[in-house]
């Protein structure tokens, strides 16, 4: 093993039916190091962690730990725990109805009786040694989320962990709680613990980490010292784009001149319970704009606030200059807003219903269930949109769950269009579908805009954003941090804006 390495993963491969999730990935973690594991959605981060913790078995490759002369076999999470590999997840996995001490020792007591005095005393010692502001005898539910995270970390460390995996531990914490967690992470680093830090927050990576490993599409992009990888270059490596790529990939595509058009939708100080900071937003008639940023930046949460899909905590919204209240999706729909959600399986399709039933769903809600479409009417409507969007289905009565992902997406898009919205929100409309269908959807978006519809388009692929959008709102760490207009749009300017304005 490499000198000072506490963990080495070599040539790791993992496949699922039709998907190569990891391809020849190496990862090395040293003692006393905080190492960020970075990559966009689908990059392979979660799969690599699950291989390391025994949730998945690897197809090929070797794993070595300090102190073991031979390759280690990790066939279950218990094996990982026994080898000193502990994971603290984004969602707290402790028991809030038990005390801090009980959570520290649950599953570790031997025999029929419990020495409560010893358990409480040892817990106090651990809490004090890690400077965690909690008492052994207080209920875990009385602690803040940040303190609960720290207790979970303390439990892992007390079990003699050599490798600590922190999987999105800061996603539900405020700034002060994040700083408390960072103090604990640095304390553990000083004690020689190797920490794998999985996060989407760039600022946090550069504040607390020593190294970065980047994955993309299941492959290793590289391992870097934090000082050698400015944020803009990190973004470029995560997205797979070179900073000097200047090609105007919108050339030849239909465009719409929205200059002078009045705003169709406006938001002022909009804020939701999903952690989005108050933001202002507008979209003009016939405009295609978008929210851009890395996964976890707040793109989806912003449009969910606009549509009322998340609980809105504050702000004002206007449609066509008139103030309206949008506190739930039905309010948005009645005001001429349609929304294609990011997760089509969880939030979009109703798998047991037919293509026809899925297409008419929103329109039927707006008509009211006391005014149902006749079977003949709904069949005619479904056939019209199947033809319009070239949906590949055996019939209007085919269960939507049996369609391909791309055709399911087209059915949801048909549902949105049937409601004849003034403002259409598309969140990752081309994720997981073939290149031909992607191009069809992009062309349709531009056609709709040319006919006067306003469209917000969100995609993880910057090429798609450049193809469709004339204005981009830049998100970072759940805040709106900038805006790029048509003359400023390029691969480089987008990555610079996401990274925080760095130029090198």
C-alpha positions in Angstrom: 0.0 0.0 0.0 1.0 3.6 -0.5 2.7 5.1 2.5 0.3 6.6 5.1 -2.7 5.1 3.1 -5.5 3.8 5.3 -7.6 2.6 2.3 -6.8 1.6 -1.3 -9.4 0.6 -3.8 -7.9 -0.6 -7.1 -9.5 -1.3 -10.5 -13.0 -1.4 -9.1 -15.7 -2.5 -11.6 -19.4 -2.8 -10.9 -22.2 -3.3 -13.4 -25.9 -3.6 -13.3 -28.2 -4.8 -16.2 -27.4 -2.4 -19.1 -25.3 -0.1 -16.9 -21.6 0.0 -16.2 -21.7 1.9 -12.9 -18.0 1.7 -12.2 -15.2 1.1 -14.7 -11.7 0.6 -13.4 -11.9 3.1 -10.6 -9.1 3.7 -8.1 -9.4 5.5 -4.8 -6.9 6.1 -2.1 -7.5 7.6 1.3 -4.6 8.6 3.7 -4.6 8.8 7.5 -5.5 12.2 8.8 -7.0 13.3 5.5 -10.4 14.8 4.5 -10.9 13.6 1.0 -13.9 14.9 -1.1 -15.5 12.4 -3.5 -17.1 14.6 -6.3 -19.2 14.0 -9.4 -22.5 14.8 -10.9 -25.6 12.6 -10.7 -24.8 9.1 -12.1 -21.0 9.7 -11.8 -20.6 6.6 -9.6 -20.0 8.1 -6.1 -22.8 6.2 -4.4 -21.9 2.9 -6.1 -18.3 3.2 -5.0 -19.4 3.9 -1.4 -21.8 1.0 -1.4 -19.0 -1.3 -2.7 -16.7 -0.1 0.1 -19.4 -0.6 2.7 -20.5 -4.0 1.5 -24.0 -3.0 0.3 -22.9 -4.1 -3.2 -20.4 -6.7 -4.2 -17.7 -5.6 -6.7 -17.4 -7.4 -10.0 -13.7 -6.9 -10.2 -11.0 -5.1 -8.3 -9.2 -5.1 -4.9 -9.6 -3.4 -1.6 -6.8 -3.0 0.9 -6.9 -1.5 4.4 -4.0 -0.5 6.6 -2.9 -3.3 8.8 -4.1 -6.0 6.4 -1.4 -7.7 4.4 -3.9 -9.2 1.9 -7.0 -7.9 0.1 -10.0 -7.6 2.4 -13.4 -9.1 1.7 -16.3 -6.9 2.4 -19.6 -8.8 1.8 -21.9 -6.9 4.1 -22.2 -3.6 6.1 -21.3 -5.6 9.2 -18.1 -6.7 7.6 -17.2 -3.1 6.8 -18.0 -2.1 10.4 -15.8 -4.9 11.8 -13.0 -3.6 9.6 -13.3 -0.1 10.9 -15.3 1.5 8.0 -18.2 3.6 9.3 -20.7 5.6 7.4 -22.8 8.6 8.6 -25.7 9.3 6.1 -27.6 12.4 5.3 -30.6 11.1 7.1 -30.0 10.4 10.8 -30.1 6.6 11.4 -30.2 6.8 15.2 -33.2 6.5 17.6 -34.5 10.0 18.6 -36.6 8.5 21.4 -33.5 7.2 23.2 -30.8 9.2 25.1 -27.5 10.2 23.6 -25.8 7.5 25.7 -28.3 4.8 24.6 -27.7 5.7 21.0 -23.9 5.5 21.5 -24.1 2.0 23.0 -27.2 0.5 21.3 -26.4 -3.0 20.0 -23.0 -3.0 21.8 -24.1 -4.0 25.3 -23.4 -7.6 26.2 -25.3 -9.7 28.7 -28.7 -9.3 30.2 -28.0 -6.2 32.3 -26.8 -2.8 31.4 -24.3 -0.8 33.5 -26.0 2.6 33.0 -23.6 4.5 35.2 -20.6 3.3 33.2 -22.4 3.9 29.9 -23.3 7.5 30.8 -19.8 8.2 32.1 -18.1 6.8 29.0 -20.4 8.8 26.8 -19.6 12.0 28.6 -15.9 11.3 28.1 -16.4 10.8 24.4 -18.5 13.9 24.0 -16.0 16.0 25.9 -13.0 14.6 24.0 -14.7 15.6 20.7 -16.1 18.9 22.1 -19.7 17.9 21.3 -22.2 20.1 23.2 -24.6 17.4 24.4 -25.3 15.5 27.6 -25.2 11.7 27.8 -28.7 11.6 29.5 -30.6 13.9 27.3 -33.0 12.6 24.6 -31.4 12.6 21.1 -34.6 14.3 19.8 -33.9 17.3 22.0 -30.6 17.9 20.1 -30.3 19.8 16.8 -29.8 17.9 13.6 -26.2 19.0 13.6 -25.6 17.6 17.1 -27.4 14.4 16.1 -25.0 14.1 13.2 -22.1 14.6 15.6 -23.4 11.9 17.9 -23.5 9.5 14.9 -19.9 10.4 14.1 -18.9 10.0 17.7 -20.4 6.5 17.8 -18.5 5.6 14.6 -15.2 6.9 16.0 -15.7 5.1 19.4 -16.0 1.9 17.4 -12.4 2.3 16.4 -13.2 3.5 12.9 -10.3 3.9 10.5 -12.3 5.2 7.6 -15.3 7.6 8.2 -17.6 8.2 5.3 -19.8 11.3 5.5 -22.5 11.1 2.9 -24.1 14.6 2.4 -23.9 15.4 6.1 -24.5 19.1 5.7 -27.5 19.1 3.3 -30.0 19.9 6.2 -27.7 22.1 8.3 -27.6 25.9 8.6 -24.3 27.7 8.3 -23.5 27.7 12.0 -24.2 24.0 12.3 -22.0 23.3 9.3 -19.2 25.1 11.1 -19.6 23.0 14.2 -19.5 19.9 12.1 -16.3 21.1 10.4 -14.6 21.7 13.7 -15.3 18.0 14.6 -14.1 16.8 11.2 -10.8 18.7 11.7 -10.5 17.3 15.2 -10.9 13.8 13.9 -8.4 14.5 11.1 -5.8 15.5 13.7 -6.4 12.1 15.4 -5.5 10.3 12.2 -8.9 9.3 11.0 -9.4 9.2 7.2 -12.6 10.9 6.1 -14.4 10.5 2.8 -16.6 13.6 2.4 -19.4 13.3 -0.2 -21.1 16.7 -0.9 -22.4 18.9 -3.7 -21.4 22.1 -1.9 -18.2 23.5 -3.6 -17.6 26.2 -0.9 -17.5 23.5 1.8 -15.1 21.3 -0.2 -12.6 24.1 -0.4 -13.0 25.0 3.3 -12.4 21.7 4.9 -10.9 19.2 2.4 -7.3 18.2 1.6 -7.8 16.2 -1.6 -10.5 15.7 -4.3 -11.3 12.6 -6.3 -13.6 13.3 -9.3 -15.7 10.6 -11.0 -17.7 11.0 -14.2 -19.9 8.5 -15.9 -18.6 5.7 -13.7 -14.9 6.4 -14.5 -12.1 8.0 -12.6 -11.3 11.5 -13.9 -8.5 12.1 -11.4 -7.2 12.7 -7.8 -6.1 16.2 -7.0 -4.6 18.2 -4.1 -7.1 20.9 -3.2 -4.5 23.6 -3.8 -3.9 22.4 -7.4 -7.6 22.4 -8.5 -9.3 25.8 -8.6 -13.1 25.6 -8.4 -13.6 26.4 -12.1 -11.4 23.5 -13.1 -13.2 21.2 -10.7 -16.5 22.2 -12.4 -15.0 21.6 -15.8 -13.8 18.1 -14.8 -17.2 17.2 -13.2 -19.1 18.3 -16.3 -16.5 17.0 -18.8 -16.1 20.2 -20.7 -12.9 22.1 -21.6 -12.7 25.8 -20.6 -11.5 26.7 -24.1 -14.5 25.2 -25.8 -16.0 28.2 -27.5 -18.1 26.6 -30.2 -21.6 28.3 -30.5 -23.7 25.1 -30.4 -26.9 27.1 -30.7 -26.1 28.1 -34.3 -28.7 26.9 -36.7 -31.3 26.4 -34.0 -34.7 28.3 -34.1 -34.7 31.3 -31.8 -37.2 33.7 -30.4 -36.6 37.4 -29.8 -38.1 38.1 -26.4 -36.8 41.7 -26.3 -39.4 44.1 -25.1 -41.9 41.3 -24.1 -43.7 41.7 -20.8 -43.0 39.3 -17.9 -45.5 36.5 -17.8 -44.4 35.3 -14.4 -42.5 37.3 -11.6 -41.4 36.2 -8.2 -39.9 38.5 -5.4 -38.2 37.1 -2.3 -39.5 33.5 -3.0 -38.5 31.1 -0.3 -39.5 27.5 0.5 -39.0 24.9 3.2 -36.5 23.0 0.9 -33.7 25.4 2.0 -33.8 27.8 -0.9 -32.7 31.3 0.0 -35.1 34.1 -1.0 -34.7 34.8 -4.7 -36.2 37.0 -7.4 -37.1 35.7 -10.8 -39.0 36.6 -14.0 -39.7 35.2 -17.4 -41.0 37.0 -20.4 -43.5 35.9 -23.0 -41.9 33.6 -25.6 -38.6 33.3 -23.6 -36.7 30.2 -22.8 -34.6 30.6 -19.6 -33.1 28.1 -17.2 -31.6 27.5 -13.8 -28.0 26.2 -14.0 -25.7 24.9 -11.3 -24.3 21.6 -10.0 -26.5 18.9 -8.6 -27.6 20.0 -5.2 -27.3 23.7 -6.0 -31.0 24.3 -5.7 -32.1 24.2 -9.4 -35.0 21.8 -8.8 -36.0 23.3 -5.5 -36.3 26.7 -7.1 -38.9 25.7 -9.7 -40.7 23.5 -7.2 -41.2 26.7 -5.1 -42.5 28.5 -8.2 -45.0 25.7 -8.9 -46.0 25.4 -5.2 -44.7 21.8 -5.0 -42.7 22.6 -1.9 -44.2 24.6 1.0 -43.6 28.3 0.3 -42.4 30.2 3.3 -42.4 33.7 1.9 -42.4 36.0 -1.2 -44.8 37.4 -3.8 -45.6 36.1 -7.2 -47.4 37.7 -10.2 -48.9 36.3 -13.4 -49.2 38.8 -16.2 -48.6 41.7 -13.7 -51.3 40.6 -11.3 -50.4 39.3 -7.9 -51.6 35.7 -7.3 -51.2 33.2 -4.5 -49.5 29.9 -5.4 -49.3 27.7 -2.3 -49.9 24.3 -4.0 -49.6 22.8 -7.5 -53.4 23.2 -8.2 -53.0 27.0 -7.7 -50.2 27.1 -10.2 -52.1 25.0 -12.7 -55.2 27.2 -12.5 -52.9 30.2 -13.2 -51.6 28.7 -16.4 -48.4 27.1 -15.1 -47.4 23.5 -16.1 -44.6 21.5 -14.6 -42.7 18.4 -15.8 -40.9 17.1 -12.6 -37.3 15.9 -12.4 -38.2 12.4 -11.2 -40.7 11.1 -13.7 -41.2 7.8 -11.9 -41.9 9.2 -8.5 -43.6 12.5 -9.4 -44.7 12.1 -13.0 -46.2 9.0 -14.3 -48.9 6.8 -12.7 -47.6 3.5 -13.8 -50.8 1.5 -13.5 -52.8 3.9 -15.7 -52.8 3.8 -19.5 -51.1 6.3 -21.8 -54.5 7.9 -22.4 -55.3 8.3 -18.7 -51.9 9.8 -18.0 -52.2 12.3 -20.8 -55.6 13.7 -19.8 -54.9 13.7 -16.0 -54.0 17.4 -15.5 -56.7 18.6 -17.9 -59.3 16.5 -16.2 -58.3 18.0 -12.8 -58.8 21.5 -14.2 -62.1 20.6 -15.8 -63.2 19.0 -12.5 -64.1 15.4 -11.8 -67.8 16.2 -12.1 -67.2 17.0 -15.8 -65.3 14.0 -17.0 -64.0 13.4 -20.6 -66.0 10.8 -22.4 -64.0 7.8 -23.5 -64.2 8.9 -27.1 -63.0 12.4 -26.3 -60.1 11.2 -24.2 -59.1 8.7 -26.9 -59.1 11.4 -29.6 -57.0 13.7 -27.5 -54.5 11.0 -26.6 -54.2 10.0 -30.3 -53.6 13.6 -31.3 -50.7 14.0 -28.8 -49.3 10.6 -29.5 -49.0 11.7 -33.1 -47.8 15.2 -32.3 -44.9 14.0 -30.0 -44.3 10.7 -31.9 -44.9 8.6 -28.8 -44.1 5.0 -29.4 -46.9 3.0 -27.9 -49.0 0.0 -29.1 -52.3 1.9 -28.3 -53.8 4.6 -26.2 -54.6 1.9 -23.6 -51.1 0.6 -23.1 -50.0 0.9 -19.4 -47.5 3.8 -19.3 -45.2 1.7 -17.1 -44.5 -0.6 -20.1 -43.1 2.3 -22.2 -39.5 3.3 -22.5 -38.2 6.1 -20.4 -38.2 8.5 -23.3 -41.7 7.8 -24.3 -42.9 8.1 -20.7 -41.3 11.5 -20.7 -43.2 12.5 -23.8 -46.5 11.4 -22.3 -45.9 13.7 -19.3 -45.0 16.5 -21.7 -48.2 15.8 -23.6 -50.1 16.1 -20.3 -48.5 19.5 -19.7 -49.3 20.7 -23.2 -52.9 19.6 -23.1 -53.4 22.0 -20.2 -52.5 24.8 -22.7 -50.1 26.6 -20.2 -48.9 30.1 -20.5 -45.7 29.1 -18.6 -44.1 25.7 -18.9 -41.4 24.4 -16.5 -39.3 21.4 -17.6 -37.0 20.0 -15.0 -34.5 17.5 -16.6 -36.9 16.6 -19.4 -34.2 14.6 -21.3 -32.6 12.7 -18.5 -32.1 9.0 -19.2 -33.5 9.1 -22.8 -31.8 8.5 -26.2 -30.1 11.3 -28.2 -32.8 11.4 -30.8 -35.6 12.0 -28.3 -33.4 14.6 -26.6 -33.2 16.6 -29.9 -36.9 16.2 -30.5 -37.7 17.7 -27.1 -35.2 20.6 -27.5 -36.7 21.4 -30.9 -40.2 21.3 -29.4 -39.2 23.7 -26.7 -37.9 26.2 -29.2 -41.0 25.8 -31.3 -43.3 26.4 -28.3 -41.3 29.5 -27.5 -41.6 30.8 -31.0 -45.4 30.5 -30.7 -45.3 32.7 -27.5 -45.1 30.1 -24.7 -42.7 30.9 -21.8 -40.5 28.0 -20.9 -38.0 27.4 -18.0 -35.7 24.5 -19.0 -33.4 22.8 -16.6 -30.7 20.2 -17.6 -27.5 18.8 -16.1 -26.0 19.0 -19.6 -24.8 22.4 -20.4 -25.0 21.7 -24.1 -28.7 21.4 -23.8 -29.0 24.7 -21.9 -27.0 26.5 -24.6 -29.1 24.9 -27.3 -32.4 26.1 -25.8 -32.0 29.0 -23.3 -31.4 32.7 -24.0 -30.9 33.5 -20.3 -29.6 31.4 -17.4 -30.0 32.0 -13.6 -26.9 30.6 -11.8 -27.4 28.6 -8.6 -24.8 27.7 -6.0 -25.3 26.3 -2.5 -29.1 26.9 -2.8 -28.7 30.6 -3.6 -29.1 32.6 -6.8 -25.6 33.9 -7.4 -25.8 35.4 -10.9 -27.5 35.6 -14.2 -26.1 35.1 -17.7 -27.7 36.7 -20.8 -27.6 35.4 -24.4 -24.4 37.3 -25.4 -22.6 35.9 -22.4 -23.6 32.2 -22.8 -20.8 29.8 -23.4 -19.4 26.7 -21.7 -16.7 28.7 -20.1 -18.9 31.5 -18.7 -21.3 29.0 -17.3 -18.6 27.0 -15.5 -17.0 30.3 -14.2 -20.3 31.4 -12.8 -21.0 28.1 -11.1 -17.6 28.0 -9.6 -17.9 31.5 -8.2 -16.2 33.7 -10.8 -12.7 32.2 -10.7 -10.8 32.5 -14.0 -8.0 30.0 -13.3 
